[in-house]
Amino acid sequence: MVLWIKREKGAMKAILAIFFLFLIVTTTADEHDHVYKEGDEVVVWMNTVGPLNNRQETYPYFQLPFCQGSHTVQHHHETLGEALQGMDLVNSGIPIRYLKTESYQPYCKKTLDAKDIDVLRYAVDNQYWYTMFIDDLPVNDVVGQNDEGKEDSEITQDPHFKPLYVYTHKSFTVEYNRNQIISVRLQHAAPVELKYNQKSLELTFTYSVDWNPTDIVFQDRFDSLLEADFFEHKVHWLSIFSSFMMVLFLTGLVSVILLRTIKRDFTRYDREEGLTDFDRDLGDEYGWKQVHGDVFRQPPRLMLMSALMGTGSQLVILSGVVILYTILGDLYAERATILTATIFLYAFTSFIAGYTSARYYARYGGKDWVKTVVMTASLWPGAVSLIGGFINVLAIYYSSSRVISFYTLLSIVALWIFLCFPLTLLGTIVGRNWGSQPDFPCRVNPIPRPIPEKVWYAEPLVIVALGGILPFGSIFIEIYFIFTSFWTYKIYYVYGFMFLVFMIMLIVSACVAIVSTYFLLNSEDHRWHWVSFMTCASTAGYIYIYSIYYFVMKTKMTGMFQTSFYFGYTALLCLGIFCMLGFIGHTVASQFVRKIYQNVKID
């Protein structure tokens, strides 16, 4: 009975957490208003610590044998995004007071035993790097230093005797504008050597604070953290310009070729319609008209195609909305706000997935509606659960701060059960009853037409493999900037560039889908449904191949946890692009096929 009551209380806490998280997303309030009076406490939140080259391999800061000063203010996860990103903010106890200058003031002492010294030596030797937040401003620094420049034959021969030092002093330089903090810079000092096989060591941790006035306004305080020289480099601008020019060239080429070619096809078909049976040369009957009785046949694996189309449409809308929302709201300036907003926007756009999936399923005469709803609602969350679950198991094994707690998991499950699935079901009902009905311009023959032999480059697999090259070519420079931001310590803020590249990618994919579909149908192959989807979706495969190159050549990541995190969540990104571009390609190809068969006379 007691266990049942505890479970009920846990479920109620999860539901209330979701409600309050939604309020956080829809309001602009924070834990405080960033306004201070002289003498007010400025809390220094310690977040995580981990290897410099493995950004996602993070651990709670106080897992290392550091000490805390006396404090009263505690912290908990504010948003779902913070919990999922492994943010574990703990009050450091450094007693900073607004506009109060301090110099080498102690805030805590710690006596290390032999085990603690070995732990700190390992952290310093592996270049551990910690993150803290002061007034929501991120501050990073290293745990200690490796004195590799010291010349000693014994040291070079035995790595155990390598001189390693831990920093015991933190010097803060804070810039302020009236009653608001604008920037925080941190410098370390007072290194203490951590000797191998040392039995004990007493450390005294100190801090200094200097306050400097500035004219920078509060709204622009994050500008100093943004690396404009990197993200606004000429190469970035040139890549956007070259992608835009490629779009103009490709759309113009597609328009000219297809208009002239299709016009010639219509002229030939109309001329043949005017001839008698004896005047026709049967050897001249070729092209896409010959498959009119099969082109609107139900595609194989209709349920899976419907689920992919629904998921793709939802992710396209979600991506566009999140990018625009970030541009307008500067969400990168708040901790984990983008992830939190994305989760709730995904839940609210589940209606789109259900509607698109049901509309497509009904158009081709699908009957198994229950399985279609479940597959559509579970396709993307299922993939996220599989990959995220595997990485969470590794995080538990490594005792990482990336571990997703039970209550966070319960909140996500409750969000899917009470919001995502009902909205998907509602969209399915609307799409089934008021969506598109079978209204194809051509009848479907009862027996499929045999597919003739054709040249090797007209085979569906070749078309699919070649089709993803152009969309990938239009975005791979931006992929480099995104990867560099996400997998290192840079803040990505050029979401205007991202939106332009996103639109370019969609337009290029649409053009590729039209050309590949026409090329396939003109070779009298009516299997265009999956080919049009996969031709654009294959871009995701090229992105994943590029991610392997990036991992090997551009990063110094090591270890099972970081490698699994990298390739797991990159695979998730590629799956999302797979669904999005597949949806765009198949939707545009469907309109193209419908248009050309509406304007040709069929016996």
Residue pairs with C-beta under 8 A, 6 or more apart in sequence:
10 407
10 410
11 410
11 414
13 407
14 407
14 410
14 411
14 414
15 414
15 418
17 407
17 411
18 411
18 414
18 415
18 418
21 79
21 80
21 340
21 344
21 411
22 344
24 78
24 79
24 340
25 79
25 337
25 340
25 341
25 344
30 136
30 334
31 78
34 135
34 136
34 180
34 181
34 218
35 179
35 180
36 42
36 98
36 179
36 180
36 181
37 98
37 179
38 98
38 99
38 100
39 97
39 98
39 99
39 100
40 97
40 98
41 73
41 95
41 96
41 97
41 98
42 96
42 97
42 98
42 134
42 135
42 174
42 181
43 71
43 73
43 91
43 96
43 134
44 91
44 92
44 94
44 96
44 132
44 133
44 134
45 75
45 89
45 90
45 91
45 92
45 132
45 133
45 134
46 61
46 62
46 89
46 90
46 91
46 92
46 130
46 132
47 61
47 87
47 88
47 89
47 130
47 131
47 132
47 133
48 58
48 59
48 60
48 61
48 86
48 87
48 88
48 130
48 131
48 401
49 58
49 59
49 60
49 61
49 63
49 64
49 123
49 128
49 129
49 130
49 131
49 143
50 57
50 58
50 59
50 128
50 129
51 57
51 126
51 127
51 128
51 129
51 558
51 559
51 562
52 127
52 128
52 129
52 142
53 127
53 555
53 556
53 557
53 558
54 557
54 558
54 559
54 561
54 562
55 487
55 488
55 489
56 402
56 487
56 561
56 562
56 565
56 566
57 398
57 400
57 402
57 559
57 561
57 562
57 565
58 86
58 400
58 401
58 402
59 398
59 399
59 400
59 401
60 88
60 90
60 401
61 88
61 90
61 130
61 132
62 68
62 90
63 399
64 119
64 120
64 123
64 128
64 143
65 110
65 112
65 116
65 119
65 120
66 110
66 205
67 108
67 109
67 110
67 203
67 205
68 90
68 91
68 92
68 93
68 108
69 92
69 93
69 94
69 95
69 107
69 108
70 93
70 95
71 91
71 92
71 93
73 91
74 91
75 89
75 90
75 91
77 83
77 87
77 408
78 335
79 335
79 336
79 337
79 340
80 339
80 340
80 343
80 408
80 411
80 412
81 335
81 336
81 337
81 338
81 339
81 340
81 341
81 343
82 89
82 335
82 336
82 340
83 404
83 405
83 408
84 336
84 339
84 343
84 404
84 408
85 336
85 339
85 402
86 395
86 400
86 401
86 402
86 403
87 335
87 336
87 401
88 401
89 133
92 132
93 107
93 108
94 107
94 170
94 207
95 107
96 102
96 134
96 172
96 207
96 209
98 176
99 176
99 211
100 209
100 211
101 209
101 210
101 211
102 207
102 208
102 209
103 208
104 169
104 206
104 207
104 208
105 206
105 207
105 208
106 204
106 205
106 206
107 205
107 206
107 207
108 204
108 205
109 202
109 203
109 204
109 205
110 202
110 203
110 205
111 200
111 201
111 202
111 203
112 120
112 200
112 201
112 202
112 203
113 199
113 200
114 197
114 198
114 199
114 200
117 194
117 195
117 198
117 200
117 201
120 143
120 144
120 164
120 166
120 194
121 164
121 194
121 196
123 143
123 144
124 143
124 144
124 145
124 146
124 164
124 165
124 166
124 194
125 146
125 162
125 164
127 142
127 146
128 142
128 143
128 144
129 140
129 141
129 142
129 143
130 140
130 141
130 142
130 143
131 138
131 139
131 140
132 138
132 139
132 140
132 186
133 139
133 335
134 172
134 174
134 181
134 184
135 181
135 184
136 333
136 334
136 335
137 181
137 183
137 184
137 221
137 222
137 225
138 225
139 184
139 185
139 186
140 186
140 489
141 167
141 170
141 186
141 188
142 167
142 188
143 166
143 167
144 164
144 165
144 166
144 167
144 191
144 194
145 164
145 165
145 167
145 191
146 162
146 163
146 164
146 165
147 162
147 163
147 164
147 165
148 162
150 163
152 161
154 161
155 161
155 162
155 163
160 196
160 197
161 196
162 196
163 193
164 193
164 194
165 191
165 192
165 193
165 194
166 191
166 192
166 194
166 203
167 188
167 189
167 190
167 191
168 190
168 191
168 192
168 203
168 204
168 205
168 206
169 188
169 189
169 190
169 205
169 206
169 207
169 208
170 186
170 187
170 188
170 205
170 206
170 207
170 208
171 186
171 187
171 188
171 189
171 207
171 208
171 209
171 210
172 184
172 185
172 186
172 207
172 208
172 209
172 210
173 184
173 185
173 186
173 187
173 210
173 212
174 181
174 183
174 184
174 185
174 209
174 210
174 211
174 212
175 181
175 182
175 183
175 184
175 211
175 212
175 213
175 214
175 216
176 182
176 211
176 212
176 213
176 214
177 213
177 214
177 215
177 216
177 217
177 218
180 218
181 221
182 214
182 216
182 218
182 221
183 214
183 216
183 221
183 224
190 206
192 201
192 203
194 201
216 223
216 224
222 330
222 332
222 333
222 491
225 491
226 491
226 493
227 490
227 491
230 481
230 484
230 490
231 481
231 485
231 490
231 492
231 493
231 494
231 497
232 494
235 477
236 477
236 481
236 494
236 497
239 477
239 478
240 478
240 497
240 500
240 501
243 474
243 475
243 477
243 500
243 501
243 504
244 500
244 504
246 470
246 473
246 474
246 504
246 508
247 474
247 504
247 507
247 508
250 470
250 508
250 511
251 507
251 511
254 511
254 514
254 515
257 515
258 514
258 515
258 518
261 518
262 518
262 596
265 287
265 288
265 289
266 599
266 600
268 287
269 287
269 289
269 600
269 601
270 601
272 280
272 284
272 285
273 601
286 524
287 522
287 524
288 295
288 518
288 521
288 522
288 524
288 596
289 600
289 602
290 449
290 524
291 449
291 521
291 524
291 525
291 526
292 442
292 597
292 600
292 602
293 442
293 443
293 444
293 445
293 449
294 444
294 445
294 448
294 449
294 526
295 442
295 521
295 526
295 528
295 593
295 597
296 440
296 441
296 442
296 444
296 593
296 597
297 444
297 448
297 526
298 364
298 365
299 305
299 364
299 529
299 530
300 530
302 361
302 364
302 366
303 361
303 366
303 368
303 371
303 372
303 375
304 375
305 360
305 529
305 530
305 533
305 586
306 357
306 358
306 360
306 361
306 366
306 372
306 375
306 376
307 357
307 372
307 375
307 376
307 379
308 379
308 533
308 579
308 582
308 583
309 356
309 357
309 360
309 582
309 583
309 586
309 587
310 352
310 353
310 354
310 355
310 356
310 357
310 358
310 360
310 376
310 424
311 353
311 357
311 376
311 379
311 380
311 579
311 583
312 579
312 580
312 581
312 582
312 583
312 584
313 352
313 353
313 356
313 583
314 346
314 349
314 350
314 352
314 353
314 356
314 380
315 380
315 576
315 579
315 580
315 583
316 506
316 580
316 583
316 584
317 349
317 352
318 342
318 345
318 346
318 349
319 502
319 576
319 580
320 499
320 502
321 345
321 349
322 338
322 341
322 342
322 345
323 495
323 498
323 499
323 502
324 499
325 331
325 341
325 345
326 332
326 338
326 495
327 495
327 496
327 499
331 337
331 338
331 341
332 338
332 491
332 492
332 493
332 495
343 412
343 415
346 420
347 415
347 416
347 419
347 420
347 423
348 419
348 423
350 377
350 419
350 420
350 421
350 423
350 424
350 427
351 423
351 424
351 426
351 427
351 430
352 427
353 376
353 377
353 424
353 427
354 373
354 376
354 377
354 423
354 424
354 425
354 426
354 427
354 428
354 429
354 430
354 431
355 427
355 428
355 430
355 431
355 435
356 427
356 431
356 583
357 372
357 373
357 376
357 427
357 428
357 431
358 369
358 372
358 373
358 427
358 428
358 429
358 430
358 431
358 432
358 435
359 431
359 432
359 435
359 436
360 436
361 369
361 372
361 431
361 432
362 431
362 432
362 435
362 436
362 437
362 438
363 435
363 436
363 437
363 438
364 438
365 438
366 372
369 428
369 432
372 428
373 424
373 425
373 428
376 424
376 428
377 416
377 420
377 421
377 424
377 425
380 575
380 576
380 579
381 416
381 420
383 572
383 575
384 572
387 568
387 569
387 571
387 572
388 404
388 568
390 564
390 568
391 402
391 561
391 564
391 565
391 568
391 569
392 402
392 403
392 404
394 400
394 560
394 561
394 564
394 565
395 402
395 403
395 404
395 561
396 403
398 561
400 561
402 565
440 594
440 597
441 594
441 597
441 598
441 602
442 597
442 602
448 526
449 524
449 526
451 524
451 525
451 526
451 527
452 523
452 524
454 523
454 524
454 525
456 462
457 463
457 466
458 519
458 520
458 523
458 525
460 520
460 525
460 527
460 530
460 531
463 516
463 519
463 520
463 531
463 535
464 531
464 534
464 535
464 538
465 538
467 512
467 513
467 516
467 534
467 535
467 536
467 538
468 535
468 536
468 537
468 538
468 539
468 540
468 541
468 542
469 542
470 508
470 511
470 512
471 505
471 508
471 509
471 512
471 536
471 539
471 581
472 539
472 542
472 543
472 546
474 501
474 504
474 505
474 508
475 501
475 504
475 505
475 539
476 542
476 543
476 546
478 497
478 498
478 501
479 543
479 546
480 550
481 492
481 494
481 497
482 492
482 498
483 547
483 550
483 554
484 490
484 554
485 491
485 492
486 492
487 555
487 557
487 566
492 498
505 539
505 581
506 581
506 584
509 536
509 539
509 581
509 584
509 585
509 588
510 584
510 585
510 588
512 535
512 536
512 585
513 532
513 535
513 536
513 584
513 585
513 586
513 588
513 589
513 592
514 588
514 589
514 592
516 531
516 532
516 535
516 589
517 528
517 531
517 532
517 589
517 592
517 593
518 592
520 527
520 528
520 531
521 528
521 593
528 589
528 593
529 586
532 585
532 586
532 588
532 589
532 590
533 582
533 583
533 585
533 586
534 582
535 585
536 581
536 582
536 584
536 585
536 586
537 577
537 578
537 579
537 581
537 582
537 585
539 577
539 578
539 581
540 574
540 575
540 577
540 578
540 581
541 574
543 573
543 574
543 577
544 570
544 571
544 574
547 566
547 567
547 570
547 574
551 557
551 563
551 566
551 567
555 566
557 563
557 566
